[in-house]
Structure formats: structure tokens, C-alpha cells
Amino acid sequence: MLPRASSVVLASALALVSVGPARSADPVFKGKVAPTAKDSVPHWPDMPKAPKGAPNILVILLDDVGFADTSTFGGLADTPELDRIAARGLRYNNFNVTAMCSPTRAALLSGRNHHRVGFAAITEYANGYPGYDSYWKQSTAPVAEVLRRNGYSTAAIGKWHNTPEWEISQAGPFDRWPTGLGFEFFYGFMGAEDNQWEPTRLYRDTTPIEAPNRPGQTYHLTRDLTDEAIGWLNEHRSIAADKPYFLYLATGGAHTPHHAPREWTARFKGRYDKGWDVLRQEALARQKRLGVVPRDAVLTPRPARIPAWESLSKDERRLFARQMEVYAGYVAYTDHEVGRLLEAVRSGPGADGNTLVFYIVGDNGALISRLPAYGGDVTLDEELARIDEIGGPKVPFNQYQGGWGWMGNTPFQYGKTIASHFGGLRAPMIISWPARIGTSGSLRSQFAHVTDIVPTIYEAVGIAPPVALDGVTQQPFDGVSLLPTFADADAPSNHTTQYFELLGNRAIYHEGWMASALNATNSPTGKADAWELYDVAKDFSQSRNLALRYPEKLAELQVLFDREALSSSVYPIGGGGFLSDSKPFATKDKVRFDFFQGTAMIPHAQIPNFNRSFSLEAEVMVPAQGANGVLATYGFRNKGFAWYVQDGRMIYENREGVRGDIVASARQLAPGRHVLRYQFVCETCEGPGRSRKPISGTARMFVDGVVAAEQRLDKVNLVNGGESLAFYIGRAGGSTVSEGYKPPFPFTGKLERLTIALD
């Protein structure tokens, strides 16, 4: 059975319907209008109403968490809240995602394969092919829009990574933001990640905001998101208690940067000192005792690119163990915060057990990579010097060693982005619905896919998915309802065929068999299309490649993959890796940018690439008492620049990793109108935005055309990667670049215009 055929799980209920009123349609007046009120009959429009007994829906999605990271599925990171809901619900150990965040989220919220929605990869990798452009297709209506039209309140809180990056600005357009895709309320960050201590990408609906300052609390984004979710839930119960809700919480945990309160990371001191080789073996043993993997599951070998733990130096082992302690603390803290929301769901007014909870523990497996613990180009000694700060606000971007990601994906091969093997595909899932499932704590092992969630929701609610919505014919589901598995642990899997593809890594699952192929970058041989074959009905971890033994079966599955790929806009294979320079950014081909007073935060989509020769020019009015404050700042604590006035002197501070340069004028600014200018002349750039990193050149500052300071800068890295980067004028925001002032440090004069000119 192919996915498109399987999408007719509710076929008997399907009819050509358009659920609820269209946003632009006026309600039909069913009364009578006569010359006088006496002879007229009033009529109020019918409001959408959910079916009687429809459950509340709560979908929780964690980020970059491996199959074996949590204690619930054999890991060392304590997750008592996940344990608690697992003991009361159903544990799914054969649930699969797409191997990357944006594609998984598109499939999760639409019920269709990610290429159909337009998200073959993250939006940063978008290009002009239909499956890859990151424009959410109108023919794949998101579940929030359908539920909203069927009488649900809807809210999305947390990470949103499904809006084209060039559309993330105060100017919109907003129809591909959460509030344009069926969610009536949104609070969270736009993009792949954000600093948990000092976020720079926070939005309330479509308005950029600064992180709130709550007296008596040290800010952390995960707690903030939980507070907002609980607040929204309580408001809903207070105002519309008889109306069901759909709440989608997508935490930043445990995506980079790995940030957690110190008391949480301290809980794991010494727990990872044995290293990834030994701990991976111990994880498999725990998984078997817990029953979340079969007793005959085999541990797959360590990839050659990951060093043996014992081959590392003593200093490396100390640093790398600390990295994993921080990550585990982040996972445990995220579990605690999710638990606060679950407790509010269970204990609040109207909590009668009729809440259907999907708790998905990861969107793409754990990441297997090597990034420095401290941002920028740093050495081991520099990392060790700040080892106690890892996980805290002074380390704005930190990651762990790839060996920990490999351990987190026990017992599978590979990890995040590798859609050919279960390390990047398999995610634990818990489903809880006391009113229907009870509190059995049972295991379910049917093959399932992230596209199955929406069909399950529709069947649970009792509504038929629309065949047409606002005049647009809807694509059929690729997923199937999981409801039959709720009552029967031995129910057959109705999802019998599923393709996987991401960045050229691909696979096809069909009736217990799986064919897998790596792209050339990830292939051990350096060659693509070396297809492997696994009998995953008997080989849980994909440990035995049977391609040579069963070539006919492999050929059959290759043909099936081609058919699925053609029907789902998968081609050209690897299209998500074709980084396109033609994306329609507003900044494209511009060399001059003018920003005016009152526009404080400039989002990623409107920021030019500074990794070239450029200048900043500010038209200011200095009052009689003098002026201080930020003129412009870009980046975060360990990457970027800050241009400001302090004690009347103009200062430019460059920051790259643990290194920084300060250029300062000797004379104070006199009262009156001035044109202030900073100029960087790059000496190592190879073209607009392309350079050896970091680059070097000469910095000069001018007051009314006269040179006020000059200095050479040897390490400049201002690539606009969009990750937690923001540009502020007139004040500092988010993560401060400079320690020389305390944010927001607004400019106390008048900043009339700030102009950026690019070479």
C-alpha cells in the first residue's frame, strides 16, 4: 500500500467540503429584511462549533534530541515528567520523522510529506524547485486552520521554522507566519534557534519584542515559553471553557545553543566521564531492560570520523564531558518546563482527561558534528579557560562533540540530516488520552511517521479533512490515523510505505524492508548511490546490510522510491543542498540601506552581508549636555560589532570569539548636528560577501568628514547567517556584543538617519 493510497483512512467520510467559513467570505444572512423592524427577522451568523465531546489537543515537540538521550528511552538525562506521561500513556518506539527540523514540522502540521508542503529542507536551504521553495502550499492546509474552522481555539508557542526567511520582517507578508496558517496566537522565535538567555528573534504574533524582564527571575527562554503556554491556556479556560483548544508547543530544547541553569547542569557532574563508547553500550542495555528496543537489537559500530574516547587527551575528555553535562542539563530542564505545562493541563479547571497529548521527543535525531564550545575561531586552551561558563550567558553559542550525538542515537547509525538511516529518523513518541486510552503505559511498535499525526487528530475529533479549502483542492494525506493502535498493541501498521529524502540522503520503507542510500558527502566510500538493504522487521537498528543477498528486493524498492519521489516533488535529488543566490531577499543587490529613528530592531531578512568593505553613517544631533548610547550594533556576545558613543567619544568594537578590537576617537563630540561615519576597508575579501574567514582590513572613523580614529582589524567575521543575529539602531537589544555598556544603552541624542553603504 502506497502512502497516497493510505491517505484515505477516512475515505468514507470524505466529501467535497470546505470546512468552516473562509476568511474572506461574508456570512449568509438567513433572516428577513423589511422596511420596518416590526416586519423583519434578525439572524446572527452561525459560529463554528466543534463536534460534541471533541478533545483538547496538545502537541509537544522537542528539538535535536536523540532516541537514547532521555531516561525514558535509556539515556542518562533524567526526564521524570516524560517518564510520568509515558507511564500513563502509550510509548511508540517505531515513530519516524524526516531528519531535519523544518521538514518534520511541515509534515507534522499538514499530514503530507515534507516535499509536498515545500519544505525539502530548512528554509535557509530553499531554492526555486516546487518541493524546495519553503512556500507552504495552499493545497496542504495546516491542521490549525482546519481545527480553527471547526470551533477550536489555536495557539503556537516556541520555535517556528516554516516561514521563508526573506519574509521574516515587520513588513511581512504574513500569510506564511503562524498567524497566517491557522494559529490565532503565536509567541516564540522565528528560525532554527535562539539564545536561551538573550534571545534576539522573539515575536508576539508578527511583532518583534524584547525578552520580558520578570522581577526575581533570571530569564531563560524555555521558561518564558512555558509561562506563555500556561498563560494562554488559563486565559482560554477563563473565557471559553466550553471550547476545545489546539496548543502546539515547540521548545528550543535541546537545539544549539545548549543553555541551561547552572543548578541543572550541576546534576550531571561526572555522569559522562566514561565517554561515548562505554555509555552507548550501557544505553543499549538500559533500552532493552525498559523494553523500548527488542532484546535482539544489535549495536551499530562507531563511524570512522568519530574518534574513540580513549584516544582523546585528558583535557579533551574533560572539556567534552562538560559539554555533555550541559546538554543533559538542558534536556532535563526542558523536561521540567514541559512538565509544568502538563501539570497545568491535568489540574486546571475542566481537566477531565479529555486532552489528547502527542509528546514527540525530537524532530531529527541528535546532531553528529564538531563545533567549538565557545563561539568563533578558538583553541582548546581557550575553551578550557572558560569551561565553567559553558551553558551560561557568556557563551552565546555552544555545541557538543559529534560522539555525543552518536551516543544519543543509540542503537542506530548516523544522525540529524541523514535521512537514509534511523539515527536521523527515529524519535520516541508518547501519546496520552486518559478518556480514551486509559493509563496503561504500554508499548506500541507499529511503523509510524510524523505525517500520521494530523489524520489521527481528525479522526479523534470526528471531522473529515476538507477536499477543498477556499476553492483550493487539497492534496490527500500521506499519513494514516494511529487510532487503531490506541486499543490494540497488535494492530497492524497501516502505514506500509514511506520514502525519506533530505540533502540527497534517502531511503524507502515498504512492509518491513528498507533501502537506504547516502549522498557522496556522507558515504564512507565518498560515492553516492551505494544502496543498502535492511530487513527492519527483524533488524531494529539497521545493522545487517542485505543488499548483496537480495538484489531483487533492493531493485524493487529502488523502483518504488522513484515512483514516490516523482509523485511528491522530491526531484531533483539533493535539491535542498543547492544553496541558491537567487532567493528573493529585500537586501538582494542593494548596496545602500537607510534606517530611520524609531526602527530599533532590524531582522535577519533586512540585514546586509557585512563581510566586505562597508561603511556606517549616522546623522545625529548632540544636545548641549552631550550624548551617549548605541548608534548601531550587530551580532551577539562573541560575534559582531557595536558602534556607540560613551563619555562623548565615538567607539567601534569588533568581536570575534574570545578576541576583540576597540577603535576609539580621542576627542568628545561637541553639541550640535554631526555626520558620524565608520568605514571598514577589507583587504582579504574575495568578492561581495565571500571571503576567507575571518577577514582583515583597516577601520576608520570620521566626524563631519575628518578622520577621528584609525586601526587595523585582523579578525572580522560578520557573515549574516541568520542564526540569532539581529541589527539594532539607536539602542542595544538581545545579546550584547560589548561589555563596555549595559543594554539597552539608548542613544541620548537624536539619531535621525543611519545609512549602510556596501562596497
C-alpha positions as a printed Julia matrix, in Angstrom:
759×3 Matrix{Float64}:
   0.0     0.0    0.0
   1.46    3.34  -1.05
   1.22    6.5    1.08
  -1.15    8.3   -1.29
  -3.5     5.33  -1.19
  -3.18    5.07   2.58
  -4.33    8.65   2.96
  -7.94    7.58   2.53
  -8.19    6.33   6.11
 -11.32    8.47   6.43
 -12.44    7.82   2.88
 -16.0     7.0    3.88
 -16.33   10.45   5.41
 -14.72   12.39   2.6
 -16.89   14.67   0.54
 -16.22   17.81  -1.43
 -16.43   20.14   1.53
 -14.83   23.35   2.62
 -14.76   23.35   6.4
 -15.91   26.49   8.19
 -16.22   29.95   6.73
 -13.44   31.23   4.52
 -11.53   34.17   5.95
 -12.79   36.45   3.2
 -16.36   35.12   2.93
 -19.23   37.1    4.44
 -21.73   35.03   6.46
 -25.01   34.19   4.78
 -27.91   36.2    6.23
 -30.81   33.81   6.94
 -33.26   36.29   8.39
 -35.61   38.73   6.72
 -35.14   42.42   5.99
 -38.31   44.52   5.53
 -38.9    48.3    5.52
 -39.69   48.16   9.22
 -38.15   46.27  12.14
 -41.61   45.01  13.0
 -41.75   43.01   9.78
 -38.08   41.99   9.78
 -36.45   38.89  11.28
 -32.89   39.21  12.62
 -30.31   36.48  12.29
 -26.88   36.04  13.77
 -24.2    34.21  11.79
 -23.57   30.64  12.87
 -20.27   30.24  14.68
 -18.09   27.19  14.04
 -18.61   24.58  16.74
 -16.52   21.51  17.42
 -18.22   18.09  17.48
 -19.64   17.11  20.84
 -17.0    15.56  23.06
 -14.11   16.72  20.85
 -10.88   16.51  22.84
  -8.42   19.26  23.54
  -5.25   18.7   21.51
  -1.73   19.33  22.85
   1.28   18.69  20.59
   4.72   18.98  22.2
   7.84   18.8   20.03
  11.42   18.75  21.32
  14.35   19.7   19.12
  17.55   17.77  18.25
  17.02   15.15  20.97
  18.3    11.67  20.17
  16.39    8.41  20.58
  18.52    7.45  23.61
  19.07   10.84  25.26
  16.22   10.71  27.77
  15.95    8.38  30.74
  12.56    7.28  29.41
  14.28    5.67  26.43
  17.54    4.55  28.03
  19.57    7.75  28.39
  21.32    9.37  31.34
  19.46   12.7   31.12
  16.77   12.45  33.81
  13.31   13.14  32.38
  10.84   12.35  35.17
   7.99   14.29  33.53
   8.4    12.28  30.34
   8.55    9.13  32.48
   5.3    10.16  34.16
   3.3    10.72  30.99
   4.8     7.58  29.41
   3.61    5.53  32.38
   0.09    6.86  31.82
   0.02    6.71  28.04
   1.47    4.8   25.1
   5.15    4.66  24.14
   5.89    4.46  20.41
   9.36    3.14  19.55
   8.91    2.91  15.77
   7.87    6.52  15.08
   9.83    8.3   12.36
  10.48   11.9   11.32
  12.31   13.5    8.37
  15.86   14.06   9.75
  15.59   17.88   9.84
  13.5    20.39  11.75
  11.55   22.43   9.15
  10.59   19.37   7.07
   9.44   17.47  10.17
   7.31   20.41  11.31
   5.74   20.85   7.89
   4.82   17.15   7.78
   3.66   17.18  11.41
   1.25   20.1   10.91
  -0.06   19.13   7.47
  -0.25   15.32   7.32
   1.63   15.42   4.0
   5.19   14.56   3.05
   7.52   17.49   3.53
   8.34   17.98  -0.16
   4.63   18.36  -0.93
   4.4    21.24   1.51
   7.53   22.89   0.04
   9.97   22.02   2.83
  12.5    19.57   1.46
  14.94   21.15   3.93
  15.15   24.18   6.2
  14.13   27.48   4.63
  17.76   28.64   4.67
  18.38   25.95   2.01
  15.41   26.94  -0.12
  15.63   27.27  -3.88
  13.31   27.57  -6.85
  12.07   23.98  -7.11
   8.48   23.24  -6.0
   9.46   20.84  -3.23
  12.23   23.12  -2.02
  10.98   26.71  -2.09
   9.68   26.86   1.54
   6.38   28.39   0.41
   3.72   26.46   2.35
   1.41   25.11  -0.35
  -2.25   26.16  -0.14
  -3.16   22.62  -1.18
  -1.69   21.28   2.1
  -3.82   23.1    4.67
  -2.29   23.07   8.15
  -4.21   21.33  10.9
  -4.56   24.56  12.9
  -6.54   26.2   10.1
  -8.91   23.26   9.79
  -9.43   22.98  13.54
  -9.97   26.74  13.83
 -12.78   26.5   11.31
 -14.24   23.62  13.28
 -14.6    25.52  16.53
 -11.17   25.21  18.14
  -9.02   27.89  19.74
  -5.49   27.59  18.35
  -2.07   28.71  19.56
   1.54   28.06  18.58
   4.27   28.74  21.12
   8.01   28.29  20.72
  10.13   27.63  17.67
   8.7    28.4   14.24
  10.94   27.49  11.31
   8.43   27.31   8.46
   8.29   30.88   7.16
  10.55   31.83   4.23
  13.47   33.62   5.85
  13.16   36.59   3.48
   9.59   37.18   4.72
  10.55   37.49   8.39
  10.35   41.22   8.97
   7.92   43.85  10.18
   6.9    44.36   6.55
   5.71   40.78   6.02
   3.98   39.34   4.09
   2.41   37.46   6.99
   0.3    34.75   5.33
   3.07   32.18   5.88
   3.61   33.11   9.52
   1.9    31.01  12.23
  -0.96   33.53  12.41
  -1.44   33.16   8.66
  -1.56   29.37   8.88
  -4.43   28.91  11.32
  -2.89   29.82  14.67
  -4.81   32.62  16.34
  -1.92   33.33  18.72
   1.83   32.98  18.37
   4.62   33.63  20.83
   8.1    32.41  20.09
  11.15   32.77  17.91
  11.4    32.68  14.13
  14.14   30.46  12.76
  16.27   27.48  13.67
  17.47   28.58  17.1
  17.83   31.43  19.53
  19.93   32.31  22.54
  18.09   30.97  25.59
  19.49   33.69  27.85
  19.34   36.65  25.48
  17.0    35.9   22.56
  17.08   38.2   19.55
  14.31   36.67  17.42
  11.25   36.82  19.68
   7.84   37.7   18.25
   4.35   38.08  19.64
   2.13   37.27  16.67
   4.01   39.3   14.0
   5.55   41.99  16.22
   9.21   41.71  17.29
   9.66   42.04  21.05
  12.43   42.0   23.63
  12.64   39.25  26.22
  10.5    40.24  29.22
  12.16   41.15  32.49
  10.4    39.33  35.31
  11.43   40.59  38.77
  13.15   37.97  40.86
  13.82   35.65  37.9
  16.85   35.05  35.76
  15.45   34.95  32.25
  15.5    31.71  30.28
  13.62   31.33  27.01
  12.31   27.82  27.77
  10.68   29.02  31.0
   9.3    32.07  29.19
   7.69   29.87  26.54
   6.16   27.62  29.21
   4.82   30.63  31.09
   3.21   31.9   27.9
   1.68   28.49  27.14
   0.22   28.2   30.64
  -0.98   31.8   30.49
  -2.71   31.23  27.16
  -4.28   28.03  28.47
  -5.62   29.77  31.58
  -6.99   32.66  29.54
  -8.74   30.2   27.24
 -10.28   28.37  30.2
 -11.39   31.62  31.78
 -13.09   32.97  28.67
 -14.09   29.97  26.55
 -14.02   26.92  28.8
 -16.6    25.09  26.67
 -14.48   25.44  23.54
 -11.75   22.87  22.79
  -8.22   24.05  22.1
  -5.26   23.07  19.93
  -1.97   24.07  21.56
   1.35   23.46  19.8
   4.46   23.87  21.95
   7.79   23.55  20.15
  10.65   24.16  22.57
  14.13   25.32  21.67
  15.44   22.46  23.81
  17.72   20.83  23.06
  18.86   22.56  19.85
  22.03   24.6   19.94
  22.95   26.7   21.76
  22.91   24.37  24.75
  21.87   26.72  27.57
  20.62   25.62  30.98
  20.62   27.0   34.52
  23.79   26.1   36.41
  21.92   24.1   39.05
  20.56   21.82  36.32
  23.9    21.17  34.61
  25.49   20.51  38.03
  23.2    17.48  38.43
  25.18   15.63  35.77
  28.68   16.31  37.06
  30.81   13.26  36.28
  27.97   11.28  34.76
  29.52   11.27  31.27
  33.17   10.75  32.26
  33.17    7.19  30.88
  32.85    8.56  27.36
  30.6     7.81  24.44
  31.89    4.32  23.61
  31.11    2.8   27.01
  27.97    4.84  27.6
  26.5     3.83  24.25
  26.81    0.17  25.26
  25.22    0.91  28.64
  22.39    2.83  26.94
  21.51   -0.18  24.81
  21.39   -2.38  27.89
  19.02    0.05  29.61
  16.85    0.27  26.49
  16.45   -3.5   26.49
  15.56   -3.52  30.18
  12.96   -0.8   29.56
  11.6    -2.74  26.61
  11.9     0.18  24.18
  14.15   -1.84  21.87
  13.93   -5.58  21.14
  16.13   -7.96  23.13
  17.93   -8.97  19.93
  18.74   -5.39  18.84
  22.37   -5.02  17.74
  24.58   -2.0   18.45
  25.85   -0.48  15.2
  29.59    0.38  15.06
  31.13    3.8   15.66
  31.75    5.74  12.42
  35.4     6.25  11.48
  35.09   10.05  11.68
  34.25    9.85  15.4
  37.38    9.2   17.49
  37.48    6.56  20.18
  37.01    8.15  23.59
  40.24    6.63  24.89
  42.19    8.19  22.02
  41.43   11.69  23.3
  43.73   13.66  25.56
  42.86   14.18  29.22
  41.98   17.83  28.54
  39.77   16.91  25.61
  37.89   14.34  27.67
  37.38   16.89  30.47
  36.04   19.53  28.06
  33.87   17.12  26.09
  32.35   15.56  29.22
  31.45   19.07  30.4
  29.73   19.75  27.07
  27.54   16.7   27.54
  26.75   17.6   31.15
  25.43   20.92  29.88
  23.39   19.23  27.16
  21.9    16.75  29.64
  21.05   19.61  31.97
  19.3    21.35  29.09
  17.28   18.21  28.27
  16.34   17.72  31.93
  15.41   21.39  32.37
  13.28   21.29  29.22
  11.51   18.2   30.55
  10.85   20.05  33.82
   9.32   23.01  31.99
   7.18   20.78  29.77
   6.08   19.08  32.97
   4.83   22.42  34.32
   2.58   22.74  31.26
   1.37   19.14  31.56
   0.52   19.71  35.21
  -1.49   22.8   34.25
  -3.34   20.72  31.65
  -4.07   17.97  34.2
  -5.02   20.13  37.17
  -6.74   23.18  35.73
 -10.48   23.78  35.54
 -12.24   21.44  33.15
  -9.37   18.95  33.14
 -11.44   15.79  32.76
  -8.92   13.63  30.96
 -10.27   14.56  27.53
  -6.98   16.03  26.34
  -5.14   14.19  23.58
  -1.4    14.76  24.06
   1.28   13.97  21.49
   4.75   14.3   23.05
   7.36   13.9   20.29
  10.88   13.66  21.69
  12.92   15.14  18.86
  12.47   16.22  15.28
  15.55   14.78  13.57
  17.75   12.73  15.85
  20.8    14.06  17.66
  23.4    16.07  15.75
  26.73   14.46  14.95
  29.18   17.32  14.36
  32.14   19.18  15.82
  31.73   22.83  16.79
  33.72   24.78  19.38
  32.17   25.23  22.79
  32.94   28.93  22.59
  31.86   30.92  19.53
  34.33   31.75  16.83
  37.82   30.55  15.95
  39.09   29.28  19.3
  41.67   26.86  20.62
  41.27   24.02  23.11
  43.1    26.09  25.73
  40.69   28.97  25.23
  37.75   26.61  25.56
  39.18   25.08  28.72
  39.77   28.52  30.22
  36.01   29.13  30.07
  34.84   25.6   30.78
  32.74   26.64  33.78
  30.9    29.22  31.66
  29.7    26.7   29.07
  25.91   26.62  29.13
  25.68   30.09  30.64
  25.01   33.53  29.14
  28.67   34.31  28.5
  28.85   31.52  25.91
  26.17   32.51  23.38
  26.69   29.54  21.08
  27.88   26.14  22.27
  27.61   22.6   20.97
  28.9    19.2   21.93
  31.24   16.78  20.19
  29.81   14.53  17.49
  30.46   11.42  19.57
  27.73   12.51  21.98
  25.24   12.77  19.14
  26.23    9.28  18.04
  25.64    8.07  21.6
  22.32    9.91  21.74
  21.12    7.99  18.7
  21.78    4.55  20.24
  21.48    1.94  18.76
  21.16    3.44  15.27
  23.53    4.6   12.57
  24.12    8.28  11.75
  22.01   11.21  12.96
  20.48   14.57  12.08
  20.2    15.36   8.31
  20.93   11.71   7.38
  17.51   10.62   6.16
  18.77    7.25   5.0
  19.18    5.67   8.44
  17.21    5.62  11.67
  19.72    7.74  13.63
  18.24   10.76  11.92
  14.7     9.39  11.59
  13.63    7.54  14.73
  12.12    9.65  17.54
  10.39    8.47  20.71
   6.75    9.49  20.96
   4.28    9.35  23.82
   0.53    9.6   23.27
  -1.73   10.24  26.25
  -5.52   10.49  26.25
  -6.9     9.25  29.59
 -10.53    9.48  28.48
  -9.92    7.03  25.62
  -6.61    5.25  26.21
  -6.65    4.98  29.97
  -3.34    4.83  31.86
  -1.77    1.62  30.61
   1.82    2.72  29.94
   2.0     0.19  27.09
   4.45   -0.02  24.19
   3.48    0.33  20.53
   5.85   -0.84  17.79
   3.87   -0.29  14.6
   5.77    1.6   11.92
   4.55    5.19  12.09
   5.51    8.5   10.54
   5.16   12.14  11.5
   2.53   12.57   8.76
   0.26   10.26  10.8
  -0.43   12.86  13.5
  -2.91   15.03  11.57
  -5.09   12.11  10.34
  -5.11   10.83  13.93
  -6.28   14.22  15.2
  -9.08   14.47  12.64
 -10.36   11.0   13.42
 -10.15   11.64  17.17
 -12.05   14.92  16.83
 -14.61   13.41  14.48
 -14.21   15.66  11.45
 -13.48   14.85   7.84
 -10.48   16.58   6.28
 -11.51   19.05   3.59
 -11.11   18.04  -0.03
 -11.25   21.74  -0.9
 -10.45   24.79   1.19
 -11.2    28.32  -0.01
 -11.55   26.93  -3.52
  -8.19   25.12  -3.46
  -8.31   21.34  -3.9
  -6.37   19.7   -1.09
  -3.71   17.07  -1.6
  -4.61   13.76   0.05
  -2.81   12.76   3.21
   0.37   10.74   3.13
  -0.17    9.71   6.74
  -2.74    7.41   8.3
  -4.58    7.51  11.6
  -2.94    5.85  14.58
  -6.26    5.43  16.39
  -6.41    1.64  15.76
  -3.18    1.27  17.76
  -4.66    3.01  20.81
  -6.74   -0.01  21.78
  -4.67   -2.82  20.28
  -0.93   -3.28  20.73
  -1.0    -5.91  17.98
  -2.95   -3.85  15.45
  -1.22   -3.97  12.05
   0.61   -0.89  10.88
  -1.48    0.85   8.25
   1.47    2.99   7.18
   3.17    0.43   4.98
   5.2     2.6    2.61
   7.22    5.75   3.28
  10.02    7.46   1.42
  12.68    9.6    3.11
  14.93   12.22   1.48
  16.98   15.11   2.72
  20.06   16.72   1.18
  20.5    13.71  -1.07
  20.38   11.14   1.75
  17.37    8.95   1.02
  15.55    5.74   1.8
  12.34    3.87   1.11
  10.47    1.8    3.69
   7.97   -0.81   2.5
   6.32   -3.57   4.52
   9.22   -4.22   6.88
  12.05   -3.63   4.4
  14.15   -0.51   3.97
  16.54    0.52   1.21
  18.97    3.32   2.07
  21.42    5.48   0.13
  23.8     8.16   1.38
  24.86   11.2   -0.58
  28.51   11.4   -1.57
  29.43   13.66   1.37
  28.21   11.18   3.97
  29.06    7.94   2.2
  32.06    6.1    3.69
  33.31    5.49   0.14
  32.77    9.09  -0.98
  30.36    7.85  -3.66
  26.61    8.3   -3.78
  24.02    5.67  -4.72
  25.68    2.78  -2.9
  22.27    1.46  -1.89
  21.95   -0.69   1.23
  19.11   -3.05   2.14
  17.75   -3.9    5.59
  15.07   -6.23   6.88
  13.99   -3.8    9.6
  11.13   -6.04  10.71
  13.85   -8.31  12.12
  16.79   -5.87  12.36
  15.69   -2.99  14.6
  18.91   -0.96  14.31
  19.73   -1.49  10.61
  22.85   -3.44  11.5
  22.9    -6.03   8.66
  23.16   -4.83   5.06
  21.47   -7.46   2.86
  21.91   -5.72  -0.5
  24.16   -8.43  -1.94
  21.96  -11.23  -0.64
  18.65   -9.9   -2.01
  19.38   -7.79  -5.11
  15.86   -8.33  -6.48
  14.29   -6.88  -3.33
  16.64   -3.91  -3.47
  15.77   -3.26  -7.13
  12.07   -3.44  -6.29
  12.46   -0.84  -3.56
  14.55    1.45  -5.78
  11.74    1.48  -8.33
   9.28    2.22  -5.55
  11.41    5.11  -4.29
  11.49    6.61  -7.78
   7.71    6.41  -8.04
   7.21    8.02  -4.64
   9.78   10.71  -5.4
   8.12   11.63  -8.68
   4.7    11.96  -7.05
   5.94   14.03  -4.09
   8.13   16.71  -5.77
  11.33   15.14  -4.43
  13.34   15.68  -7.59
  15.96   17.0   -8.19
  17.58   14.75  -5.6
  19.66   16.76  -3.17
  17.98   19.99  -4.22
  17.98   21.12  -0.62
  21.75   21.31  -0.81
  21.77   23.64  -3.81
  22.26   26.88  -1.91
  20.59   29.43  -4.13
  21.81   33.02  -4.51
  18.5    33.93  -6.14
  16.27   33.86  -3.05
  14.06   36.97  -3.07
  15.6    38.84  -0.15
  14.78   42.53   0.04
  18.53   43.06   0.51
  19.39   41.33  -2.77
  21.6    43.52  -5.0
  21.18   46.52  -2.67
  24.3    48.45  -1.71
  22.64   51.23   0.33
  20.3    50.85   3.3
  18.62   53.74   5.12
  17.11   53.24   8.57
  15.25   55.9   10.48
  14.61   56.82  14.08
  12.01   54.59  15.73
  13.07   51.45  13.87
  15.11   49.74  16.55
  15.42   46.03  15.64
  16.18   45.15  12.03
  15.53   41.42  11.43
  17.69   38.97   9.54
  15.83   39.41   6.23
  16.72   43.1    6.08
  20.36   42.88   7.17
  23.09   43.09   4.51
  26.13   40.85   4.48
  28.85   42.9    6.17
  31.7    40.53   5.28
  33.12   43.02   2.8
  34.16   46.66   2.72
  31.34   48.76   4.12
  30.5    51.97   5.94
  28.02   53.12   8.57
  26.91   56.74   8.59
  24.81   58.34  11.32
  23.19   61.76  11.16
  22.89   62.86  14.77
  22.03   65.85  16.92
  24.05   66.11  20.14
  22.3    68.13  22.88
  24.05   70.74  24.99
  24.67   68.27  27.81
  26.31   65.81  25.41
  25.17   62.35  24.27
  25.88   58.7   24.97
  24.48   55.43  23.7
  24.39   52.94  20.87
  24.36   54.1   17.27
  24.29   50.59  15.76
  25.03   47.06  16.92
  25.02   43.73  15.13
  25.52   40.17  16.36
  25.88   38.77  19.88
  28.44   38.48  22.67
  31.09   36.74  20.62
  30.44   37.79  17.06
  29.65   41.14  15.53
  30.22   44.83  16.22
  28.98   47.66  18.39
  29.24   51.32  17.35
  28.42   53.66  20.2
  29.18   56.92  22.0
  30.45   56.82  25.58
  31.59   59.79  27.62
  31.18   61.79  24.44
  33.71   59.71  22.48
  32.84   57.61  19.44
  33.78   53.9   19.85
  33.66   50.92  17.48
  34.13   47.47  18.98
  34.75   44.38  16.82
  34.16   40.95  18.37
  35.19   37.55  17.04
  35.11   34.69  19.51
  37.2    35.45  22.58
  39.02   38.22  20.74
  38.01   41.82  20.28
  39.28   45.13  18.95
  38.28   48.6   20.1
  38.64   51.68  17.91
  38.0    54.94  19.79
  38.14   58.64  18.93
  40.27   60.85  21.15
  38.01   63.91  21.16
  34.49   64.3   22.54
  31.61   65.22  20.28
  30.64   68.88  20.56
  26.94   69.79  20.89
  25.13   70.28  17.58
  24.48   68.41  14.36
  27.09   65.93  13.12
  27.62   63.29  10.49
  29.42   60.35  12.11
  30.96   57.68   9.9
  32.61   54.3   10.37
  34.43   52.73   7.41
  35.94   49.27   7.06
  38.21   48.63   4.07
  38.57   44.88   3.62
  41.96   43.65   2.39
  41.27   39.91   2.16
  37.74   39.79   0.72
  37.28   37.78  -2.47
  34.01   39.35  -3.58
  30.75   40.63  -2.08
  30.06   38.51   0.98
  32.69   35.92   0.03
  35.96   35.84   1.89
  38.43   33.86   3.89
  37.08   33.81   7.42
  37.88   35.73   9.47
  38.82   38.66   7.25
  41.1    41.61   7.94
  41.34   45.25   6.95
  41.51   48.84   8.14
  38.88   50.6   10.24
  38.46   54.37  10.24
  36.02   56.69  11.99
  35.1    60.19  10.85
  33.38   63.19  12.41
  31.99   65.55   9.76
  34.41   64.13   7.18
  37.53   64.42   9.34
  39.35   61.23  10.43
  38.87   60.76  14.18
  40.45   57.29  14.6
  42.15   54.58  12.55
  43.17   50.99  13.36
  43.85   47.68  11.66
  41.44   44.77  12.42
  42.86   41.28  11.9
  39.85   39.11  12.81
  36.47   40.22  11.46
  33.62   37.76  10.88
  30.3    39.42  10.06
  28.67   36.75   7.87
  24.9    37.12   8.08
  23.99   33.51   8.78
  20.68   34.47  10.33
  21.27   32.42  13.48
  20.39   34.6   16.46
  21.74   37.65  14.67
  19.94   40.98  14.71
  20.82   44.57  13.84
  19.77   47.36  16.21
  19.92   51.11  15.72
  19.7    53.66  18.5
  19.94   51.06  21.28
  21.27   47.6   22.13
  19.0    44.56  22.21
  19.16   40.82  22.64
  22.66   39.54  23.29
  25.09   42.42  23.71
  28.28   42.48  21.65
  30.15   44.75  24.05
  30.86   44.53  27.77
  31.5    48.28  27.71
  27.91   49.22  28.41
  24.73   47.78  29.9
  21.86   47.25  27.43
  19.73   48.81  26.18
  22.04   51.87  26.4
  19.85   54.05  24.11
  21.4    56.98  22.28
  20.52   60.09  24.28
  20.91   62.47  21.37
  18.78   62.39  18.24
  19.61   59.74  15.64
  17.84   60.97  12.53
  19.16   58.5    9.99
  21.57   55.59   9.83
  22.89   54.58   6.41
  24.78   51.42   5.48
  26.8    51.5    2.27
  28.37   48.34   0.86
  31.31   48.03  -1.49
